[in-house]
Amino acid sequence: MFKDNLVQIRKFKGMTQEEVADIAGVTRQSVAKWESGESVPDIDKCKILADAFGVSLDDLANFEPEENLGLGMPPKGKHLFGIVRVGDKGQIVIPARARKVFDITPGDSLVVLGDEGQGIAIVKAKDFLNLADQVRRNSGKKIT
């Protein structure tokens, strides 16, 4: 996984092995060995690479393209959880991985926001209300 992810993201970023080597503070031959699977970098080098590529360390090490509908590795903190189908009454099932990442549990209340130009967002009600309260306190106006 790591070797394939390193090759994929290096090529996506339009970088050479030499440029990756400069970032990690190693030789081009070390990067070639990482990409061939002959060796793997230590955790510190992996962290440097993940930060330089703007991806999570976990994705750099473990990303599987099938998890992202066959698309490339997402930027750090961004997710593509899959496709859901809208039921007859407008209901959707939030994918298990999304529920885990965002700690959504049965009984949670969610707020559905919409912007005709941007799309729909789903936010935990308590988080949304906390944000609204902060805005209210900072603006000195009461939100009702």
N, C-alpha and C positions, 0 to 999 in steps of 0.2 A: 504494500500500500504506500508506504512512505516514498519509495523510489519513484513510483508512478506519479504520485502527487507532486513531487519535486519537479519532475520533468514537465508535467502538465502546466504547473503554475509558472515555471521559468519561461517556457515557450509562450504562454499567454501574455506574460509581461514583456516579451521580446528581449529577453536577457540571454547573454552567453554564459557558459559555465565559468568563464574567467570573471565575469561581473559578480556572479553568485559567490565565487571564491573570495573576491575582495570584500564583500559584505560580511562573510563569515570568518574572515581572517585565516583562510586556509589556501592550499594550492588548488589549481584547476583539476589536478589529478585526484584530489580528495573528493571533489564534487562529482567527477566522473565515476568514482567508485561508489558513491552514494546512489547515483542514478542507475548504476548497473546492479545494485543490490549486494555488491561485494562487502560493503561496510555501511554503517549508519553513523551519523554525527552524534556527539554527546548532547545531553539535554540543553546545555547552554547554547550550543550552536543552533539547535532546533528552534529555540526561543528567538534567537536573533533572526533566523530566516523567517519564522512566522510573522514577527513584527515587521520585517522589511517587506514582506509580501502582503501585509494587511489581512492575514487570515489567522484563525485561532490555531494554537499549538495542537489541539485535538484534531482539527480538520487536516492539518498538514500531515499528521501521523496516521490518521485513521479514516479519512474521507473516502466514501464509496460513491461514485457518480450516480448509481442507481437511487441513492437516497435523495438526490436532487433532480429527479426526472431526467437523468443523463446529462444534465448541464454541468458546467464547471464548478469548481469550489467557490462557495459564496464568500463575500467579504466578512470579516470578523463581526459577529453580532447579528448577521442577517441570516434568514432561514427561508427555505422553500419546503413546506411540510407536505405538499402533495395537492391533489385535486379532490374537492368534495362536491357532492351532488346536492342540490337543493330539493327538498321533499315537497310534496303537494301543499303543505301548510307553511312553507318557507323555512323549515328547519334544516340545519346542517349538523354534521358530526365533526367536531374538532378532532383532528388526528391525535393519536396518543402521544406522539413525540412532542407535538405543540403543547399539549396539556402538561407534559412533564417539564419542558423548558420554562413555561410561564406559570407553573404551579397552579393550574386550574383544576379544581376538584369538584365533585358532585355537590350541588347546592350553592356554588358560587354564583353571584349575580354579575352579569356582564353588560356593558354599555356598547351599543352599536352606533358608531359615528359614520357620517357620510359626507363626501365632497364629490360633486358631480364630475369634477375634473381630475380628482386624485383616486377615488374609489372608496371602499369601506374599510373601517378599522374597528376592531373589537378590543375593548379594554376592560379590565376588572373594574367593577363599579367602585370598590373602595379606593382604588388607585386614582380613578377619575375624580371622585369626590374630594380626595386629599389634594389633588392638583387644583381643582376649582376653589377649594378653601384657601390655598396658598395665593392664588391669583387675587381672590377677594381681599385677603389681608394686605397684600402688597399694593393693591390699587385703592384701598380704603373705602371700597364700595361693597355693599351687601349683594351677594348672589342669591336669588330666590328661585 
